[in-house]
Amino acid sequence: MGMRARKPEAAAENATLRGIEALPEVSWKDVAKHNTVDDCWITVDDVAYDLTDWTDKHPGGQELMLTFAGREGTHAFNSYHALSIEKARARLNGFAVAKVTDTEFQTYPKSSTLYSAITKEVKNYFVSNNIDPKDWKAGLKSFLLMMFIAAVSITFTYGIIESPSIVQVFFALVFGWIQALPLLHIMHDCSHGAFSHSPFLWDLVGEFTMDVYAGVSMTAWHLQHVVGHHVWTNVFETDPDLPPARDGDARRLVDKQNQTSYYKWQHIYLPIAYSVLGLKVRVTDVQHMMYPMAGPMRVRVHSTRWMTKWVLKKIVWIGWRFVVPLVVFKVPLLWHLALFVISDMVTGWYLAFNFQVSHVSTEADYPFGADDRNQDVCEDEWAVSQIKTSVDYDHGNALMTWLCGALNYQTVHHLYPGISQYHYPAIAPIIMDVCKKHDVKYNVLPNFNAAFWAHIEHLRIMGSKGVPATIHMG
């Protein structure tokens, strides 16, 4: 994206630091140069902060800070520190080094009272009920259950307990499901710092689940999901989960994309293609090692220590996933590959559909997705945009909530990613009530079936006519 000029008064309006006007002015490209553990700048509300000396003291851990090194971090800072924002702001004030005069990507209007009003009620819920927003116990119980199911599945899939081929195929299917589920649960919470208050546990459990168990890099996930998707949700040409440009993608999800004849079939071929999601993200891992860009997102400079660790985790995954079955348990190569493909296709489908129905839907908004929209500033403030671009479903269904890792409360997750998913059902009604008072529509469909078909219908409409969808299913 090109350089985007700010309004001259923006920094002064947003800054609360004394003497901010005396700071030198820099561009986002200047900030981008400071993107390592030894030189870490982050922009918050048009002000660059040199947090190099704070990275190893940050209560939220070093990894999340480095994820935003050299980047715009305003809305991530506000959402991750939402329940203790005054304390976080007070700590941040002493690190200001410059005013930032432009932006790398689109900006949001200054926040109104909506997010602060929601946060006040959500915080009151946790304080009045003496509940820890990052309580780890429910997440650990689910994780242990999932690992038990995984162990049983692997035992039968690879013939550790001799069984007929049909039984092996069945458990390969089960493993595909149970390979995906921990990623929606404990890995997802760890990636957002929502599983306990320990950065050590976030890294240990998160990287075990993502890198060792599933063979995908947690750092790559941080870049695409935490930096790109969560800040610029459904923002065309910025959210890495959307097509990166008007041409050249197998998907047509917004009006701005140019129409191609084969798009009329995308509601048929894309759901089939979702099965290769696992392969796609593992290829993305390698791209992160080789290229400076991952879609619209800049890839940060990795240290030798990080790269060594990345290689070792890949070796461990390849070892237990391929070498052990082939060498130790003597599974025939072609049969093993067949079982692996079966499992991975199930994982891809399970993850993709859970992700897609939450944002690619007839019910979701797409900032900058239509030709008549301003190219520099979103129409809605960040919190309102998160609500409009997210789709919930099946509220109150405990089983569905567990099966999808609480992604049926997607709006809650986007507003408060640092809160454990096991609290979403309790705080969703609080958020919905505040939204109603502020006349902001909260998208929620009755069940997964409705969410699924809203996704398919969006693909069909975008592929055939390319006009904004208008149907509403609940």
CORWO-V829405 format. One record per residue. N is the residue number from 1. PHI is phi in radians with two decimals (NA if undefined). NEAR is the number of other C-alpha atoms within 12 Angstrom. D_FIRST is the distance of its C-alpha to the first C-alpha in whole Angstrom. Layout:
n->N phi->PHI near->NEAR d_first->D_FIRST
n->N phi->PHI near->NEAR d_first->D_FIRST
This chain:
n->1 phi->NA near->22 d_first->0
n->2 phi->-1.41 near->17 d_first->4
n->3 phi->-1.18 near->19 d_first->7
n->4 phi->-2.14 near->20 d_first->9
n->5 phi->-1.30 near->24 d_first->12
n->6 phi->-1.60 near->27 d_first->15
n->7 phi->-1.13 near->20 d_first->18
n->8 phi->-0.97 near->16 d_first->21
n->9 phi->-1.56 near->17 d_first->23
n->10 phi->-1.07 near->26 d_first->20
n->11 phi->-1.10 near->33 d_first->21
n->12 phi->-1.14 near->23 d_first->25
n->13 phi->-1.19 near->20 d_first->25
n->14 phi->-1.47 near->23 d_first->24
n->15 phi->-1.33 near->29 d_first->25
n->16 phi->-2.00 near->22 d_first->29
n->17 phi->-1.47 near->29 d_first->29
n->18 phi->-1.22 near->13 d_first->32
n->19 phi->1.39 near->18 d_first->31
n->20 phi->-1.08 near->28 d_first->28
n->21 phi->-1.16 near->24 d_first->28
n->22 phi->-1.46 near->15 d_first->29
n->23 phi->-1.26 near->23 d_first->26
n->24 phi->-1.21 near->18 d_first->24
n->25 phi->-1.72 near->23 d_first->21
n->26 phi->-2.39 near->25 d_first->18
n->27 phi->-1.72 near->28 d_first->14
n->28 phi->-1.12 near->36 d_first->12
n->29 phi->-1.19 near->28 d_first->12
n->30 phi->-1.17 near->29 d_first->15
n->31 phi->-1.08 near->37 d_first->16
n->32 phi->-1.05 near->31 d_first->14
n->33 phi->-1.24 near->24 d_first->17
n->34 phi->-1.72 near->28 d_first->19
n->35 phi->-2.25 near->34 d_first->19
n->36 phi->-2.23 near->31 d_first->22
n->37 phi->-1.13 near->31 d_first->25
n->38 phi->-1.60 near->22 d_first->27
n->39 phi->-2.81 near->24 d_first->24
n->40 phi->-2.07 near->36 d_first->22
n->41 phi->-1.94 near->42 d_first->20
n->42 phi->-2.39 near->46 d_first->19
n->43 phi->-1.67 near->45 d_first->17
n->44 phi->-2.34 near->40 d_first->19
n->45 phi->0.88 near->41 d_first->20
n->46 phi->1.21 near->45 d_first->18
n->47 phi->-2.13 near->44 d_first->20
n->48 phi->-1.57 near->46 d_first->20
n->49 phi->-2.08 near->43 d_first->23
n->50 phi->-1.56 near->35 d_first->24
n->51 phi->-1.83 near->35 d_first->26
n->52 phi->-0.95 near->27 d_first->27
n->53 phi->-1.38 near->20 d_first->30
n->54 phi->-1.83 near->25 d_first->30
n->55 phi->-1.02 near->29 d_first->28
n->56 phi->-1.54 near->19 d_first->32
n->57 phi->-1.94 near->15 d_first->33
n->58 phi->-1.04 near->21 d_first->31
n->59 phi->-1.02 near->21 d_first->33
n->60 phi->-1.56 near->33 d_first->30
n->61 phi->1.54 near->25 d_first->30
n->62 phi->-1.37 near->28 d_first->28
n->63 phi->-1.09 near->37 d_first->26
n->64 phi->-1.13 near->37 d_first->24
n->65 phi->-1.13 near->44 d_first->23
n->66 phi->-1.17 near->38 d_first->22
n->67 phi->-1.03 near->41 d_first->19
n->68 phi->-1.80 near->43 d_first->18
n->69 phi->-1.05 near->40 d_first->18
n->70 phi->1.32 near->40 d_first->16
n->71 phi->-2.27 near->46 d_first->14
n->72 phi->-1.32 near->44 d_first->14
n->73 phi->-2.28 near->39 d_first->17
n->74 phi->-0.96 near->35 d_first->18
n->75 phi->-1.34 near->41 d_first->19
n->76 phi->-1.17 near->36 d_first->20
n->77 phi->-1.02 near->36 d_first->22
n->78 phi->-1.16 near->32 d_first->24
n->79 phi->-1.34 near->33 d_first->24
n->80 phi->-1.34 near->35 d_first->26
n->81 phi->-1.85 near->32 d_first->28
n->82 phi->-0.94 near->31 d_first->29
n->83 phi->-1.46 near->33 d_first->33
n->84 phi->-2.50 near->22 d_first->33
n->85 phi->-1.14 near->23 d_first->30
n->86 phi->-1.09 near->16 d_first->33
n->87 phi->-1.12 near->13 d_first->34
n->88 phi->-1.14 near->22 d_first->30
n->89 phi->-1.11 near->24 d_first->29
n->90 phi->-1.08 near->16 d_first->32
n->91 phi->-1.20 near->20 d_first->32
n->92 phi->-1.19 near->32 d_first->28
n->93 phi->-0.90 near->25 d_first->29
n->94 phi->-1.33 near->22 d_first->31
n->95 phi->-1.91 near->27 d_first->28
n->96 phi->-1.14 near->34 d_first->26
n->97 phi->-2.25 near->31 d_first->25
n->98 phi->-2.88 near->33 d_first->22
n->99 phi->-1.61 near->39 d_first->20
n->100 phi->-1.77 near->44 d_first->17
n->101 phi->-1.65 near->31 d_first->16
n->102 phi->-2.59 near->33 d_first->12
n->103 phi->-2.35 near->38 d_first->9
n->104 phi->-1.35 near->32 d_first->6
n->105 phi->-2.16 near->34 d_first->6
n->106 phi->-1.12 near->36 d_first->9
n->107 phi->-2.01 near->37 d_first->12
n->108 phi->-1.90 near->34 d_first->16
n->109 phi->-1.07 near->23 d_first->19
n->110 phi->-1.01 near->27 d_first->21
n->111 phi->-1.16 near->24 d_first->24
n->112 phi->-1.57 near->16 d_first->27
n->113 phi->-1.59 near->18 d_first->30
n->114 phi->-1.04 near->30 d_first->29
n->115 phi->-1.13 near->35 d_first->28
n->116 phi->-1.17 near->26 d_first->30
n->117 phi->-1.19 near->25 d_first->33
n->118 phi->-1.11 near->35 d_first->32
n->119 phi->-1.06 near->33 d_first->32
n->120 phi->-1.02 near->23 d_first->35
n->121 phi->-1.25 near->26 d_first->37
n->122 phi->-1.14 near->35 d_first->36
n->123 phi->-1.10 near->28 d_first->37
n->124 phi->-1.06 near->19 d_first->40
n->125 phi->-1.06 near->24 d_first->41
n->126 phi->-1.21 near->24 d_first->40
n->127 phi->-1.21 near->16 d_first->42
n->128 phi->-1.18 near->12 d_first->45
n->129 phi->-1.75 near->12 d_first->45
n->130 phi->0.90 near->11 d_first->45
n->131 phi->-1.95 near->20 d_first->42
n->132 phi->-1.45 near->26 d_first->40
n->133 phi->-1.08 near->37 d_first->36
n->134 phi->-1.95 near->34 d_first->36
n->135 phi->-0.95 near->27 d_first->39
n->136 phi->-1.73 near->30 d_first->39
n->137 phi->-1.14 near->20 d_first->43
n->138 phi->-1.13 near->25 d_first->42
n->139 phi->-1.13 near->34 d_first->39
n->140 phi->-1.16 near->26 d_first->41
n->141 phi->-1.05 near->18 d_first->44
n->142 phi->-1.12 near->26 d_first->41
n->143 phi->-1.09 near->33 d_first->40
n->144 phi->-1.12 near->21 d_first->44
n->145 phi->-1.09 near->19 d_first->45
n->146 phi->-1.12 near->31 d_first->42
n->147 phi->-1.15 near->26 d_first->42
n->148 phi->-1.15 near->18 d_first->46
n->149 phi->-1.09 near->25 d_first->45
n->150 phi->-1.09 near->30 d_first->43
n->151 phi->-1.10 near->23 d_first->46
n->152 phi->-1.11 near->23 d_first->48
n->153 phi->-1.08 near->31 d_first->46
n->154 phi->-1.14 near->37 d_first->46
n->155 phi->-1.00 near->23 d_first->49
n->156 phi->-1.47 near->30 d_first->50
n->157 phi->-1.06 near->39 d_first->47
n->158 phi->-1.75 near->41 d_first->48
n->159 phi->1.23 near->29 d_first->52
n->160 phi->-1.05 near->21 d_first->53
n->161 phi->-1.84 near->18 d_first->55
n->162 phi->-1.01 near->16 d_first->56
n->163 phi->-2.67 near->18 d_first->55
n->164 phi->-1.11 near->15 d_first->55
n->165 phi->-1.00 near->20 d_first->52
n->166 phi->-1.12 near->15 d_first->51
n->167 phi->-1.22 near->21 d_first->51
n->168 phi->-1.08 near->31 d_first->49
n->169 phi->-1.12 near->29 d_first->47
n->170 phi->-1.03 near->24 d_first->47
n->171 phi->-1.29 near->33 d_first->46
n->172 phi->-1.14 near->38 d_first->43
n->173 phi->-1.11 near->32 d_first->42
n->174 phi->-1.09 near->33 d_first->43
n->175 phi->-1.13 near->39 d_first->41
n->176 phi->-1.00 near->37 d_first->38
n->177 phi->-1.20 near->32 d_first->38
n->178 phi->-1.37 near->39 d_first->39
n->179 phi->-1.30 near->45 d_first->36
n->180 phi->-1.40 near->43 d_first->33
n->181 phi->-1.06 near->41 d_first->35
n->182 phi->-1.10 near->42 d_first->35
n->183 phi->-1.20 near->48 d_first->31
n->184 phi->-1.37 near->41 d_first->31
n->185 phi->-1.75 near->41 d_first->33
n->186 phi->-1.21 near->47 d_first->34
n->187 phi->-1.11 near->42 d_first->31
n->188 phi->-1.07 near->41 d_first->28
n->189 phi->-1.12 near->48 d_first->30
n->190 phi->-1.11 near->47 d_first->30
n->191 phi->-1.15 near->48 d_first->26
n->192 phi->-1.84 near->48 d_first->26
n->193 phi->1.14 near->42 d_first->29
n->194 phi->-1.88 near->42 d_first->31
n->195 phi->-1.77 near->39 d_first->34
n->196 phi->1.29 near->32 d_first->37
n->197 phi->-1.82 near->25 d_first->36
n->198 phi->-1.84 near->25 d_first->36
n->199 phi->-1.03 near->29 d_first->33
n->200 phi->-1.06 near->21 d_first->35
n->201 phi->-1.21 near->26 d_first->36
n->202 phi->-1.02 near->33 d_first->32
n->203 phi->-1.22 near->34 d_first->32
n->204 phi->-1.12 near->22 d_first->35
n->205 phi->-1.27 near->34 d_first->35
n->206 phi->-1.11 near->42 d_first->31
n->207 phi->-1.25 near->37 d_first->31
n->208 phi->-1.08 near->30 d_first->35
n->209 phi->-1.20 near->38 d_first->34
n->210 phi->-1.44 near->41 d_first->30
n->211 phi->-1.38 near->34 d_first->31
n->212 phi->-1.47 near->30 d_first->34
n->213 phi->-1.36 near->35 d_first->35
n->214 phi->-1.82 near->40 d_first->32
n->215 phi->1.36 near->40 d_first->31
n->216 phi->-2.20 near->39 d_first->28
n->217 phi->-1.35 near->42 d_first->26
n->218 phi->-1.13 near->44 d_first->25
n->219 phi->-1.13 near->39 d_first->23
n->220 phi->-1.09 near->38 d_first->20
n->221 phi->-1.13 near->37 d_first->21
n->222 phi->-0.98 near->39 d_first->20
n->223 phi->-1.13 near->38 d_first->17
n->224 phi->-1.25 near->35 d_first->16
n->225 phi->-1.56 near->33 d_first->19
n->226 phi->-1.29 near->41 d_first->19
n->227 phi->-1.37 near->42 d_first->16
n->228 phi->-1.36 near->38 d_first->13
n->229 phi->-1.18 near->33 d_first->16
n->230 phi->-1.27 near->44 d_first->18
n->231 phi->-1.54 near->43 d_first->16
n->232 phi->-1.97 near->44 d_first->13
n->233 phi->-1.02 near->45 d_first->16
n->234 phi->1.08 near->42 d_first->16
n->235 phi->-1.41 near->47 d_first->12
n->236 phi->-1.06 near->39 d_first->11
n->237 phi->1.30 near->37 d_first->8
n->238 phi->-2.27 near->37 d_first->8
n->239 phi->-1.16 near->35 d_first->12
n->240 phi->-1.10 near->32 d_first->13
n->241 phi->-1.41 near->38 d_first->16
n->242 phi->-1.79 near->36 d_first->15
n->243 phi->-0.97 near->29 d_first->14
n->244 phi->-1.39 near->30 d_first->11
n->245 phi->-2.71 near->28 d_first->11
n->246 phi->-1.24 near->24 d_first->13
n->247 phi->-2.25 near->19 d_first->16
n->248 phi->1.58 near->14 d_first->17
n->249 phi->-2.02 near->23 d_first->18
n->250 phi->-1.28 near->29 d_first->21
n->251 phi->-1.97 near->38 d_first->21
n->252 phi->-2.07 near->40 d_first->20
n->253 phi->-2.00 near->53 d_first->19
n->254 phi->-2.34 near->43 d_first->18
n->255 phi->-1.11 near->33 d_first->19
n->256 phi->-1.14 near->29 d_first->16
n->257 phi->-1.19 near->30 d_first->16
n->258 phi->-1.24 near->28 d_first->19
n->259 phi->-1.37 near->26 d_first->22
n->260 phi->-2.33 near->21 d_first->24
n->261 phi->-1.00 near->16 d_first->28
n->262 phi->-1.27 near->20 d_first->28
n->263 phi->-1.08 near->30 d_first->26
n->264 phi->-1.13 near->26 d_first->29
n->265 phi->-1.81 near->24 d_first->30
n->266 phi->-1.17 near->30 d_first->27
n->267 phi->-1.21 near->31 d_first->29
n->268 phi->-1.78 near->20 d_first->32
n->269 phi->-1.41 near->19 d_first->30
n->270 phi->-1.16 near->31 d_first->27
n->271 phi->-1.02 near->31 d_first->30
n->272 phi->-1.24 near->20 d_first->32
n->273 phi->-1.17 near->22 d_first->29
n->274 phi->-1.01 near->30 d_first->28
n->275 phi->-1.13 near->26 d_first->31
n->276 phi->-1.66 near->25 d_first->29
n->277 phi->-0.98 near->30 d_first->26
n->278 phi->-1.04 near->34 d_first->28
n->279 phi->-1.10 near->24 d_first->28
n->280 phi->-1.05 near->20 d_first->24
n->281 phi->-1.25 near->33 d_first->23
n->282 phi->-1.25 near->27 d_first->26
n->283 phi->-1.16 near->19 d_first->24
n->284 phi->-1.03 near->28 d_first->21
n->285 phi->-0.95 near->33 d_first->23
n->286 phi->-1.17 near->25 d_first->23
n->287 phi->-1.05 near->19 d_first->20
n->288 phi->-1.13 near->31 d_first->19
n->289 phi->-1.45 near->27 d_first->22
n->290 phi->-1.89 near->16 d_first->21
n->291 phi->-2.14 near->17 d_first->17
n->292 phi->-1.39 near->16 d_first->15
n->293 phi->-2.23 near->22 d_first->12
n->294 phi->-2.18 near->31 d_first->13
n->295 phi->1.15 near->28 d_first->11
n->296 phi->-1.42 near->28 d_first->8
n->297 phi->-1.61 near->37 d_first->10
n->298 phi->-1.28 near->33 d_first->11
n->299 phi->-1.54 near->36 d_first->15
n->300 phi->-1.26 near->35 d_first->17
n->301 phi->-1.26 near->30 d_first->20
n->302 phi->-1.68 near->26 d_first->23
n->303 phi->-1.35 near->16 d_first->26
n->304 phi->-1.07 near->11 d_first->29
n->305 phi->-1.09 near->12 d_first->31
n->306 phi->-1.13 near->20 d_first->28
n->307 phi->-1.13 near->20 d_first->28
n->308 phi->-1.11 near->14 d_first->32
n->309 phi->-1.09 near->20 d_first->32
n->310 phi->-1.06 near->30 d_first->29
n->311 phi->-1.11 near->22 d_first->32
n->312 phi->-1.09 near->18 d_first->35
n->313 phi->-1.16 near->27 d_first->33
n->314 phi->-1.13 near->29 d_first->33
n->315 phi->-1.11 near->21 d_first->36
n->316 phi->-1.09 near->22 d_first->38
n->317 phi->-1.11 near->26 d_first->36
n->318 phi->-1.08 near->23 d_first->37
n->319 phi->-1.09 near->19 d_first->40
n->320 phi->-1.36 near->22 d_first->41
n->321 phi->-1.52 near->31 d_first->40
n->322 phi->-2.18 near->27 d_first->41
n->323 phi->-1.13 near->21 d_first->43
n->324 phi->-1.07 near->22 d_first->46
n->325 phi->-1.04 near->28 d_first->46
n->326 phi->-1.35 near->23 d_first->47
n->327 phi->-1.59 near->16 d_first->49
n->328 phi->-1.39 near->16 d_first->51
n->329 phi->-1.71 near->23 d_first->51
n->330 phi->0.98 near->17 d_first->51
n->331 phi->-1.26 near->27 d_first->49
n->332 phi->-0.98 near->19 d_first->49
n->333 phi->-0.96 near->18 d_first->46
n->334 phi->-1.13 near->14 d_first->45
n->335 phi->-1.18 near->22 d_first->46
n->336 phi->-1.10 near->29 d_first->44
n->337 phi->-1.08 near->22 d_first->41
n->338 phi->-1.10 near->21 d_first->42
n->339 phi->-1.14 near->36 d_first->42
n->340 phi->-1.09 near->35 d_first->39
n->341 phi->-1.10 near->25 d_first->37
n->342 phi->-1.01 near->29 d_first->39
n->343 phi->-1.08 near->38 d_first->38
n->344 phi->-1.19 near->36 d_first->34
n->345 phi->-1.15 near->32 d_first->34
n->346 phi->-1.10 near->34 d_first->36
n->347 phi->-1.02 near->35 d_first->33
n->348 phi->-1.04 near->37 d_first->30
n->349 phi->-1.07 near->31 d_first->32
n->350 phi->-1.08 near->36 d_first->32
n->351 phi->-1.21 near->36 d_first->29
n->352 phi->-1.07 near->35 d_first->27
n->353 phi->-1.17 near->34 d_first->29
n->354 phi->-1.12 near->38 d_first->29
n->355 phi->-1.31 near->36 d_first->25
n->356 phi->-1.15 near->39 d_first->25
n->357 phi->-1.16 near->42 d_first->27
n->358 phi->-1.48 near->47 d_first->26
n->359 phi->-2.42 near->49 d_first->23
n->360 phi->-1.72 near->43 d_first->23
n->361 phi->-2.72 near->44 d_first->26
n->362 phi->-1.11 near->40 d_first->27
n->363 phi->-1.59 near->37 d_first->27
n->364 phi->-1.67 near->42 d_first->24
n->365 phi->-1.65 near->37 d_first->21
n->366 phi->-2.31 near->40 d_first->18
n->367 phi->-0.97 near->40 d_first->15
n->368 phi->1.18 near->37 d_first->13
n->369 phi->-1.49 near->37 d_first->15
n->370 phi->-1.91 near->28 d_first->17
n->371 phi->-1.14 near->19 d_first->17
n->372 phi->-1.63 near->11 d_first->18
n->373 phi->-1.71 near->19 d_first->16
n->374 phi->-1.00 near->17 d_first->14
n->375 phi->-1.62 near->26 d_first->11
n->376 phi->-2.03 near->27 d_first->10
n->377 phi->-2.19 near->25 d_first->13
n->378 phi->-1.10 near->31 d_first->15
n->379 phi->-1.19 near->27 d_first->18
n->380 phi->-1.94 near->29 d_first->20
n->381 phi->-1.10 near->26 d_first->20
n->382 phi->-0.99 near->36 d_first->19
n->383 phi->-1.11 near->43 d_first->23
n->384 phi->-1.12 near->37 d_first->23
n->385 phi->-1.11 near->40 d_first->20
n->386 phi->-1.06 near->43 d_first->21
n->387 phi->-1.20 near->44 d_first->25
n->388 phi->-1.28 near->37 d_first->24
n->389 phi->-1.62 near->43 d_first->21
n->390 phi->-1.94 near->42 d_first->24
n->391 phi->-2.28 near->48 d_first->27
n->392 phi->-1.65 near->51 d_first->31
n->393 phi->-2.84 near->40 d_first->34
n->394 phi->0.92 near->32 d_first->37
n->395 phi->-1.05 near->31 d_first->38
n->396 phi->1.54 near->23 d_first->41
n->397 phi->-1.65 near->20 d_first->41
n->398 phi->-1.11 near->21 d_first->42
n->399 phi->-1.13 near->16 d_first->42
n->400 phi->-1.07 near->23 d_first->39
n->401 phi->-1.05 near->30 d_first->37
n->402 phi->-1.25 near->32 d_first->38
n->403 phi->-1.17 near->26 d_first->38
n->404 phi->-1.94 near->37 d_first->34
n->405 phi->1.08 near->37 d_first->33
n->406 phi->1.15 near->43 d_first->33
n->407 phi->-1.23 near->45 d_first->30
n->408 phi->-1.28 near->47 d_first->32
n->409 phi->-2.01 near->49 d_first->31
n->410 phi->-1.05 near->43 d_first->28
n->411 phi->-1.09 near->41 d_first->27
n->412 phi->-1.06 near->47 d_first->29
n->413 phi->-1.07 near->38 d_first->27
n->414 phi->-1.27 near->46 d_first->24
n->415 phi->-1.35 near->43 d_first->25
n->416 phi->-2.37 near->42 d_first->27
n->417 phi->-1.14 near->43 d_first->26
n->418 phi->-1.46 near->40 d_first->28
n->419 phi->-1.74 near->41 d_first->32
n->420 phi->-1.02 near->44 d_first->33
n->421 phi->-1.05 near->46 d_first->33
n->422 phi->-1.28 near->41 d_first->37
n->423 phi->-1.73 near->37 d_first->37
n->424 phi->-1.02 near->40 d_first->35
n->425 phi->-1.05 near->33 d_first->38
n->426 phi->-1.36 near->27 d_first->39
n->427 phi->-1.65 near->34 d_first->36
n->428 phi->-1.00 near->38 d_first->35
n->429 phi->-1.07 near->24 d_first->38
n->430 phi->-1.13 near->26 d_first->37
n->431 phi->-1.13 near->39 d_first->33
n->432 phi->-1.09 near->32 d_first->34
n->433 phi->-1.15 near->20 d_first->37
n->434 phi->-1.16 near->27 d_first->35
n->435 phi->-1.05 near->29 d_first->32
n->436 phi->-1.08 near->18 d_first->35
n->437 phi->-1.15 near->16 d_first->36
n->438 phi->-1.69 near->19 d_first->33
n->439 phi->1.02 near->13 d_first->33
n->440 phi->-1.97 near->23 d_first->30
n->441 phi->-1.24 near->27 d_first->30
n->442 phi->-1.79 near->36 d_first->30
n->443 phi->-1.41 near->41 d_first->30
n->444 phi->-2.55 near->39 d_first->33
n->445 phi->-1.80 near->32 d_first->34
n->446 phi->-1.17 near->23 d_first->38
n->447 phi->-2.83 near->26 d_first->38
n->448 phi->-1.13 near->33 d_first->36
n->449 phi->-1.01 near->20 d_first->37
n->450 phi->-1.12 near->27 d_first->36
n->451 phi->-1.15 near->38 d_first->32
n->452 phi->-1.08 near->34 d_first->32
n->453 phi->-1.29 near->29 d_first->33
n->454 phi->-1.16 near->38 d_first->31
n->455 phi->-1.18 near->39 d_first->28
n->456 phi->-1.07 near->33 d_first->30
n->457 phi->-1.13 near->35 d_first->30
n->458 phi->-1.09 near->42 d_first->27
n->459 phi->-1.06 near->38 d_first->26
n->460 phi->-1.12 near->33 d_first->29
n->461 phi->-1.14 near->31 d_first->28
n->462 phi->-1.13 near->37 d_first->24
n->463 phi->-1.38 near->33 d_first->26
n->464 phi->-1.67 near->25 d_first->29
n->465 phi->-1.99 near->24 d_first->28
n->466 phi->1.24 near->28 d_first->24
n->467 phi->-1.91 near->26 d_first->25
n->468 phi->-1.03 near->28 d_first->25
n->469 phi->-1.25 near->30 d_first->27
n->470 phi->-2.19 near->16 d_first->30
n->471 phi->-1.25 near->18 d_first->32
n->472 phi->-2.34 near->21 d_first->33
n->473 phi->-1.99 near->26 d_first->35
n->474 phi->2.71 near->21 d_first->36
